[in-house]
Amino acid sequence: MLATAALLALAGCRQDMHNQPKYVPLRSSEFFKDGRSARMPVDHTVARNTLVEDTQFYKGGNVFEDQYFLTGKINGQPGDKFPLPVTKEVLARGHERYTIYCTPCHSRTGDGDGMIPSRGLKRPPSFHDARLKKEPIGYFYDVMTNGFGAMLNYSAQVKPEDRWAIAAYIRALQLSQDAKLSDVPENERKNIKDLAPNAPSVLTQPVGHKPGEVQNTTNTEKTQQGGKH
Ligand code: HEC
């Protein structure tokens, strides 16, 4: 009897808590004529900090470019150009952001051997896999923006400019793990040997080797041969 009374009392409490004088997001309203509880901002409201809806205002330039800047896509397909100039500063910013947001899973070299996969999360593919080397730059932007499979998106943590900067840095990473001596300007080549006496043979091979010789040595193969970075 007492228990039933207690239950009833509790149920009563719960009901009170349910009927709060507030609207949950997007709930309809009988109070307003248009039936919406979420009200439009009053005219001439000025957005603060992150006005990205109005891309024309946000970035200037033409709307098509801006859509690309925010989506990485052209006609629904990942695009193959950078919407902003890739300067040394952009790459440095990309390096920094990549180190913060991506290395825990993708590792500093991008081979996918980060700390988190080593503790059980699905191992991401290496950025040096032939498939990902061929993906256009907009694809990397899109993965960060919308996520991919087991990977959540980073659109809340990483703003659009920084997503592009990270994408640029991933391109640099891809090159760094597959660079040939002939990619380095002639007057710099000597320095590279001096700096890295244990550089992989790809770097120390005489210049002028046939292009096909090194090209099919993907990073994965190198890793399988036991070369850890
Ligand atoms: C918490 C771990 C984690 C973090 C942090 C992370 N990723 Fe991933 N990423 C993954 C996993 C896991 C996959 C593979 C997902 C799958 O195949 O289901 C993946 C896949 C990818 C792919 C390849 C998609 C494909 O086509 O196979 C790209 C590109 C990528 N991530 C970019 C990034 C970038 C850039 C960042 C940093 C902003 C980042 N990731 C941060 C876990 C992570």
Boltz pocket constraint, residues with backbone or C-beta under 6 A from the ligand:
constraints:
  - pocket:
      binder: B
      contacts: [[A, 97], [A, 98], [A, 101], [A, 102], [A, 103], [A, 104], [A, 105], [A, 106], [A, 116], [A, 121], [A, 122], [A, 123], [A, 124], [A, 125], [A, 139], [A, 140], [A, 143], [A, 144], [A, 148], [A, 149], [A, 150], [A, 151], [A, 152], [A, 154], [A, 158], [A, 166]]
      max_distance: 6.0
